Amino acid sequence: MDMDNIECVSTDEMLMMEDDDLINHHHHSNAFPANLFNNHQNLSKPHHKNNNNDGSNNINGALLGLTPATSVHELLECPVCTNSMYPPIHQCHNGHTLCSTCKARVQNRCPTCRQELGDIRCLALEKVAESLELPCKYQLMGCPGIFPYYSKLKHETVCDFRPYNCPYAGSECSVTGDIPYLVSHLRDDHKVDMHTGCTFNHRYVKSNPREVENATWMLTVFHCFGQYFCLHFEAFQLGTAPVYMAFLRFMGDEADARSYSYSLEVGANGRKLIWEGTPRSVRDSHRKVRDSHDGLIIQRNMALFFSGGDRKELKLRVTGRIWKEQHSPDSGVCIPNVSQ
């Protein structure tokens, strides 16, 4: 929003109101903000002339030049952070508006006119917002939804078309995007191991494992059934017990993840641990999955037993496979499908 344009328009040209009437309403908390009729357009400069050639401005013609949904949506944009404003919407004595988050940051001074803000609510603008229906901000990514202004923000936090976060667990990566973009990002920027196929056989090695309480091994990405899956393996403290954990995440939404299952197996010396489950969506962070213990968990002493030798080095072999569940149309029973 162009902050230089946030000002009241001439009453003579705009609404032909008496000056005294305007002054009486100017400071009322229900008054519209100063930029309501002057958002990116200066209506005191008419777009059309009256056909009567009497020299008067055709105000109706100027108003017809507005696109109400776009103009009001821009009006609801905070001039400080440029985010959409939600109640409480604040305004100064001159009618300039800003969101409640920014009000707490500007030391009670209007960022437009530098006047003291006080505690004036712009109830009129809040009422205007209640009447709006707007498209999801992920419309260009495929979301067809139209939502009331106050529920739009809630929808966007769970929209199926919102971008995915990078699933890499080795660092807090801020990259977002669709699945094809993230696959390229993981391969080119994080240099993860990329594999094709629905079975795997991985060996995880760590020297001096008793000296390491937290560790994350390189992420492995599998491509099978036309989808991508991330295999995680890490060490962490489960209460006071050091453990290792392996789990799989599906690069897609939770509803699609439920179409697949996977198994993990680790063992040696006549002992074996097996885990079977449904991969979690990458919508859930790797930390959320890990902290929910949704995967194969191996106590450190057992992991060193599986490693053999003098138990001073971790040498753990984890095998597994991924399969797609097929539902029987007659019984609704899931039938494993291991073919690609």
C-alpha positions as CSV (number, residue, x, y, z in Angstrom):
1,M,0.0,0.0,0.0
2,D,1.3,3.4,-0.9
3,M,1.4,5.2,2.4
4,D,1.7,8.6,0.8
5,N,-1.9,8.2,-0.5
6,I,-3.4,7.6,2.9
7,E,-5.3,10.9,3.4
8,C,-8.8,12.3,3.4
9,V,-10.3,13.4,0.1
10,S,-12.0,16.8,-0.4
11,T,-15.5,16.7,1.0
12,D,-16.7,19.1,-1.7
13,E,-15.6,16.8,-4.4
14,M,-16.4,13.5,-2.7
15,L,-19.7,13.5,-1.0
16,M,-20.8,17.1,-0.9
17,M,-21.1,16.8,2.9
18,E,-21.4,19.9,5.1
19,D,-18.0,20.7,6.7
20,D,-19.6,20.7,10.2
21,D,-21.2,17.2,9.6
22,L,-17.8,15.8,8.6
23,I,-16.0,17.3,11.6
24,N,-18.7,15.9,13.9
25,H,-18.0,12.4,12.6
26,H,-14.3,12.6,12.0
27,H,-13.1,11.2,15.3
28,H,-15.9,8.6,15.9
29,S,-14.6,5.1,16.4
30,N,-17.1,3.8,13.9
31,A,-15.9,6.2,11.1
32,F,-14.4,4.7,8.0
33,P,-10.6,5.1,7.8
34,A,-9.1,8.0,5.9
35,N,-8.0,5.8,3.0
36,L,-11.4,4.2,2.4
37,F,-12.2,6.2,-0.7
38,N,-8.6,7.0,-1.7
39,N,-6.9,3.6,-2.0
40,H,-4.4,3.9,-4.9
41,Q,-6.8,6.3,-6.7
42,N,-7.2,10.1,-6.1
43,L,-10.9,10.7,-6.6
44,S,-10.5,14.4,-6.4
45,K,-9.1,14.1,-10.0
46,P,-12.1,12.9,-11.9
47,H,-11.7,10.2,-14.6
48,H,-14.7,11.4,-16.6
49,K,-16.4,14.7,-17.4
50,N,-20.1,15.3,-17.1
51,N,-21.9,15.0,-20.5
52,N,-23.8,18.2,-19.7
53,N,-20.5,20.2,-20.2
54,D,-21.3,22.3,-17.1
55,G,-17.8,21.9,-15.7
56,S,-18.9,19.7,-12.8
57,N,-17.1,16.5,-12.0
58,N,-18.8,13.2,-12.7
59,I,-18.3,11.6,-9.3
60,N,-20.3,8.5,-10.3
61,G,-18.0,7.9,-13.2
62,A,-15.0,8.0,-10.9
63,L,-16.6,5.6,-8.5
64,L,-17.4,3.2,-11.3
65,G,-13.7,3.0,-12.0
66,L,-13.2,1.1,-8.7
67,T,-13.2,-2.6,-8.4
68,P,-14.8,-3.1,-4.9
69,A,-13.4,-6.5,-3.9
70,T,-9.8,-5.6,-4.9
71,S,-10.0,-2.1,-3.4
72,V,-11.5,-3.1,-0.1
73,H,-9.0,-6.0,0.1
74,E,-6.2,-3.6,-0.3
75,L,-7.8,-1.3,2.3
76,L,-7.6,-4.2,4.8
77,E,-3.8,-4.5,4.2
78,C,-1.8,-3.1,7.1
79,P,0.4,-0.3,5.8
80,V,3.2,-1.3,8.1
81,C,3.6,-5.1,7.7
82,T,1.4,-5.4,4.5
83,N,-0.4,-8.4,6.0
84,S,-4.2,-8.6,6.1
85,M,-5.7,-7.0,9.2
86,Y,-8.0,-8.9,11.6
87,P,-9.9,-7.6,14.7
88,P,-9.0,-5.6,16.5
89,I,-8.2,-3.2,13.7
90,H,-6.8,0.1,15.2
91,Q,-6.9,3.7,13.8
92,C,-5.5,7.0,14.9
93,H,-7.5,10.2,15.3
94,N,-6.9,11.0,11.6
95,G,-8.4,7.7,10.5
96,H,-5.1,5.9,9.5
97,T,-5.4,2.2,10.3
98,L,-3.0,-0.6,11.3
99,C,-3.1,-4.1,12.7
100,S,-2.9,-4.9,16.4
101,T,0.5,-6.6,16.0
102,C,2.1,-3.5,14.4
103,K,0.3,-1.2,17.0
104,A,2.4,-2.9,19.7
105,R,5.6,-2.2,17.8
106,V,5.1,1.5,16.8
107,Q,5.2,2.9,20.4
108,N,1.7,4.2,20.2
109,R,2.5,6.6,17.3
110,C,0.7,6.4,14.0
111,P,3.3,5.5,11.3
112,T,1.5,7.7,8.7
113,C,0.9,11.0,10.5
114,R,3.0,10.4,13.7
115,Q,0.0,11.3,15.9
116,E,-0.7,9.4,19.1
117,L,-2.8,6.3,18.4
118,G,-4.8,5.8,21.6
119,D,-7.2,2.9,21.7
120,I,-9.6,3.6,18.9
121,R,-11.1,0.6,17.1
122,C,-12.0,0.9,13.5
123,L,-15.4,-0.9,13.9
124,A,-16.6,0.2,10.4
125,L,-13.7,-1.5,8.7
126,E,-14.2,-4.6,10.8
127,K,-17.8,-4.7,9.7
128,V,-16.8,-4.3,6.0
129,A,-14.4,-7.2,6.4
130,E,-17.2,-9.4,7.7
131,S,-19.1,-9.0,4.4
132,L,-16.2,-10.0,2.1
133,E,-15.6,-13.3,0.4
134,L,-12.1,-13.8,-1.0
135,P,-10.2,-16.5,-2.9
136,C,-7.5,-18.5,-1.1
137,K,-4.0,-17.0,-1.5
138,Y,-3.0,-20.4,-3.0
139,Q,-5.5,-19.9,-5.9
140,L,-2.7,-19.8,-8.5
141,M,-1.4,-23.2,-7.1
142,G,-4.8,-24.7,-7.7
143,C,-7.1,-24.0,-4.8
144,P,-10.6,-23.2,-6.1
145,G,-12.1,-22.1,-2.7
146,I,-13.8,-18.8,-1.9
147,F,-14.0,-18.0,1.8
148,P,-15.4,-15.4,4.2
149,Y,-12.7,-12.9,5.1
150,Y,-12.4,-14.0,8.8
151,S,-12.2,-17.8,8.0
152,K,-9.9,-17.4,5.0
153,L,-6.7,-17.2,7.2
154,K,-7.7,-20.4,9.0
155,H,-8.3,-22.3,5.8
156,E,-4.9,-21.2,4.4
157,T,-3.1,-22.8,7.3
158,V,-4.4,-26.2,6.2
159,C,-5.0,-25.7,2.5
160,D,-4.1,-28.8,0.5
161,F,-2.4,-26.5,-2.1
162,R,-0.1,-24.7,0.3
163,P,3.6,-25.3,-0.2
164,Y,5.5,-28.0,1.6
165,N,8.4,-27.4,4.0
166,C,11.8,-28.9,3.2
167,P,11.9,-32.4,4.9
168,Y,15.6,-32.3,5.5
169,A,16.3,-33.1,9.2
170,G,20.0,-32.1,9.4
171,S,19.3,-28.4,9.8
172,E,16.4,-26.0,10.0
173,C,16.0,-25.4,6.2
174,S,13.5,-22.6,5.4
175,V,12.9,-23.7,1.7
176,T,9.3,-24.3,0.7
177,G,7.7,-25.5,-2.5
178,D,5.9,-28.2,-4.3
179,I,7.1,-31.8,-4.3
180,P,9.0,-31.8,-7.6
181,Y,10.8,-28.6,-6.5
182,L,11.7,-30.1,-3.1
183,V,13.0,-33.3,-4.6
184,S,15.4,-31.3,-6.8
185,H,16.3,-29.1,-3.8
186,L,17.1,-32.2,-1.6
187,R,19.3,-33.7,-4.4
188,D,21.1,-30.6,-5.5
189,D,21.4,-28.5,-2.3
190,H,21.4,-31.1,0.5
191,K,23.1,-33.9,-1.5
192,V,20.9,-36.6,-0.1
193,D,21.0,-40.2,-1.2
194,M,18.5,-40.8,-3.9
195,H,17.2,-44.4,-4.7
196,T,14.7,-45.9,-7.0
197,G,12.8,-49.0,-5.8
198,C,10.5,-50.1,-2.9
199,T,13.1,-52.1,-0.9
200,F,16.1,-50.9,1.0
201,N,19.1,-52.2,2.9
202,H,21.0,-49.5,4.8
203,R,23.9,-49.7,7.2
204,Y,24.4,-47.0,9.8
205,V,27.8,-46.7,11.4
206,K,29.0,-44.5,14.3
207,S,32.3,-44.7,16.2
208,N,32.2,-44.1,20.0
209,P,28.3,-44.3,20.1
210,R,28.2,-44.0,23.9
211,E,29.7,-40.5,23.6
212,V,26.9,-39.3,21.3
213,E,23.5,-38.6,22.7
214,N,22.0,-36.9,19.7
215,A,22.9,-37.5,16.0
216,T,21.2,-37.4,12.7
217,W,22.3,-39.5,9.7
218,M,21.9,-38.4,6.1
219,L,18.4,-38.5,4.8
220,T,17.6,-41.0,2.1
221,V,14.9,-40.4,-0.5
222,F,13.2,-43.3,-2.3
223,H,11.2,-43.1,-5.5
224,C,8.6,-45.8,-6.0
225,F,5.0,-46.1,-7.1
226,G,5.4,-42.7,-8.7
227,Q,5.9,-41.1,-5.2
228,Y,8.8,-40.0,-3.0
229,F,9.5,-41.2,0.5
230,C,12.1,-40.0,3.1
231,L,13.9,-42.5,5.3
232,H,15.1,-40.9,8.6
233,F,17.5,-42.4,11.1
234,E,18.7,-40.6,14.3
235,A,19.9,-40.9,17.9
236,F,18.2,-39.1,20.7
237,Q,17.3,-39.3,24.4
238,L,13.9,-41.0,25.1
239,G,13.5,-39.9,28.7
240,T,16.8,-40.9,30.2
241,A,17.5,-43.8,27.8
242,P,19.6,-43.3,24.7
243,V,17.8,-44.7,21.6
244,Y,18.0,-44.9,17.9
245,M,14.9,-44.5,15.7
246,A,14.1,-45.1,12.0
247,F,10.9,-43.9,10.3
248,L,9.5,-43.1,6.9
249,R,7.8,-40.0,5.7
250,F,5.7,-39.6,2.6
251,M,6.3,-36.6,0.4
252,G,2.6,-35.6,0.0
253,D,-0.5,-35.1,2.0
254,E,-1.7,-37.3,4.9
255,A,-4.7,-38.6,2.9
256,D,-2.4,-39.9,0.2
257,A,0.1,-41.3,2.7
258,R,-2.5,-43.6,4.1
259,S,-2.5,-45.5,0.8
260,Y,1.0,-46.9,1.6
261,S,2.6,-49.0,4.3
262,Y,6.2,-49.9,5.1
263,S,8.2,-52.2,7.3
264,L,11.6,-51.9,9.0
265,E,13.7,-54.7,10.3
266,V,16.9,-54.8,12.3
267,G,18.6,-57.8,13.9
268,A,21.6,-60.1,14.4
269,N,22.8,-62.9,16.5
270,G,19.5,-64.7,16.4
271,R,17.4,-61.6,17.5
272,K,15.2,-59.4,15.4
273,L,13.0,-56.3,15.7
274,I,10.3,-55.5,13.1
275,W,8.2,-52.4,12.7
276,E,5.2,-52.0,10.3
277,G,3.2,-48.9,9.9
278,T,1.9,-46.1,7.6
279,P,4.4,-43.4,6.5
280,R,3.7,-40.0,8.0
281,S,3.2,-37.0,5.7
282,V,6.0,-34.4,5.4
283,R,3.3,-32.0,6.6
284,D,4.4,-33.3,10.0
285,S,7.9,-32.2,10.8
286,H,10.5,-34.9,11.4
287,R,10.7,-33.7,15.1
288,K,6.9,-34.2,15.5
289,V,7.1,-37.7,14.1
290,R,10.2,-38.5,16.2
291,D,8.6,-37.2,19.4
292,S,5.5,-39.2,18.8
293,H,7.7,-42.4,18.6
294,D,6.0,-43.4,15.4
295,G,8.7,-45.7,14.0
296,L,11.2,-48.4,14.8
297,I,12.9,-47.6,18.1
298,I,16.0,-49.5,19.2
299,Q,17.6,-49.2,22.7
300,R,21.3,-48.3,22.4
301,N,22.4,-51.5,24.3
302,M,20.3,-53.6,21.9
303,A,21.7,-51.6,18.9
304,L,25.2,-52.4,20.0
305,F,24.3,-56.0,20.5
306,F,23.1,-56.1,16.9
307,S,26.3,-54.5,15.9
308,G,28.4,-57.4,17.2
309,G,32.1,-57.2,18.1
310,D,33.2,-55.4,21.2
311,R,30.1,-53.1,21.1
312,K,32.4,-50.0,20.8
313,E,31.1,-49.1,17.4
314,L,27.6,-48.9,16.0
315,K,27.2,-51.0,12.9
316,L,23.5,-51.3,12.4
317,R,21.9,-52.7,9.3
318,V,18.2,-51.7,8.7
319,T,16.2,-53.3,5.9
320,G,12.7,-52.6,4.8
321,R,10.2,-52.3,2.0
322,I,7.3,-50.0,0.9
323,W,4.0,-51.3,-0.5
324,K,0.8,-49.8,-1.7
325,E,-2.5,-50.8,-0.2
326,Q,-5.3,-51.9,-2.5
327,H,-8.9,-51.8,-1.3
328,S,-11.1,-54.7,-2.3
329,P,-14.2,-53.2,-3.9
330,D,-16.4,-56.0,-2.4
331,S,-15.2,-56.2,1.2
332,G,-13.3,-52.9,1.7
333,V,-10.3,-55.0,2.9
334,C,-6.8,-53.7,2.2
335,I,-4.7,-56.0,-0.1
336,P,-1.0,-55.3,-0.2
337,N,0.4,-54.5,-3.6
338,V,4.2,-54.8,-3.8
339,S,4.5,-54.4,-7.6
340,Q,5.6,-51.0,-9.1
